[in-house]
Amino acid sequence: MIKTEVLVIGAGPAGLLAAASAAQAGAQVLLVERSERLGGQLIKQTHKFFGSRDEYAGERGIDIAARLIRENEQFTTITTWKNSTVAGIYPDGVVAISRNGSFYTVQPQKIIVATGASEKTMLFPNNDLPGIYGAGALQTLMNVYGVMPGRRILMVGAGNIGVIVAYQLLQAGVEVAGVVEAASQIGGYAVHAAKLARYGVPIYTSHTIKAAHGTECLEGVTIAKLDERWQPIAGADQYIAVDGLCLAVGLTPLTELCWQAGCEMRFVAELGGYVPLRNSSMKTSQPDLFLAGDVAGVEEASAAMVEGKIAGLSVVADLGYTGVERELEQAKKQLAALRAGPAGAKIRAGLSQIVIEEAG
């Protein structure tokens, strides 16, 4: 039985900040990551971040990941396990972890779940043809391994992920055949969509994928125009020859461990699916389990990092460490500022349904 004060599950932007914040206060931290690399989605992101200096504005995701990893490596109180999968959180507080072919049991005093989110997909004929990717898989091929995913690709989804990845495809020398968006307008930031417009990439709003075509791999896609009730308009189909289709149609929180741990859950569409109830300190209905990042509700990486900081500071405060109160309040104000304004209205609406005054 391995004992630690804090167990952080997931070493993406939220998990890295949570581990560093807890370790800086003096806590012993075990950071567990199922991948061979730390950094989560940041290692795929080559675009520059918005926001303020506190949110790493002007820096690229890959550089932010490298910085966060270096900061974690400075703490001797952080033990990092890569290629490690948490198999379960049990009622007696024991956590089971599979690591490099061996099985370990860990008994932490506090747990921070920062498992992130998984990509949603779409149902249409032949949606399993080779050449059809999720946006995260496509970014991994391009930005992590340097593999061109196709020569001519159609993007589905005009949110921030869709328009950003479409531009990254152009930068990699891939022809972008267009961006298909079911809504009547683009959901991503105008600055990203403007880059596509300068390249002459058509954006098909009020359209959806009707079918994919091909024998051994993708050869083309039929798109359908939608009416104001989101129903296909007869006779308005269009065939587009492509060898790649990228689906950027949203994320859903990876909450399996939260369910198993007995957290009180609620379906909140604005946050991507089922999420645990928690208070402003990221504490769930299970008093020793905290959240950070997309597992708590899908947002931008900037918000995930601040949530990680809040969770890390909150667990050490619960453990009795002092001197973190002011920094914790500042982090909460920083997160509120990130969610202010029209861009954060959807997130605020979702949070109003699951943030509670006291958890556990």
Salt bridges, closest charged atoms under 4 A:
GLU59 OE2 - ARG67 NH2 2.79
GLU175 OE2 - ARG152 NH1 2.46
ASP227 OD2 - ARG229 NH2 3.93
ASP237 OD2 - LYS210 NZ 2.51
ASP288 OD1 - LYS110 NZ 2.65
GLU299 OE2 - ARG339 NH2 2.65
GLU307 OE2 - ARG339 NH2 2.72
ASP318 OD2 - LYS110 NZ 3.44
ASP318 OD2 - LYS283 NZ 2.97
GLU327 OE2 - LYS309 NZ 3.54
GLU329 OE2 - LYS332 NZ 3.87
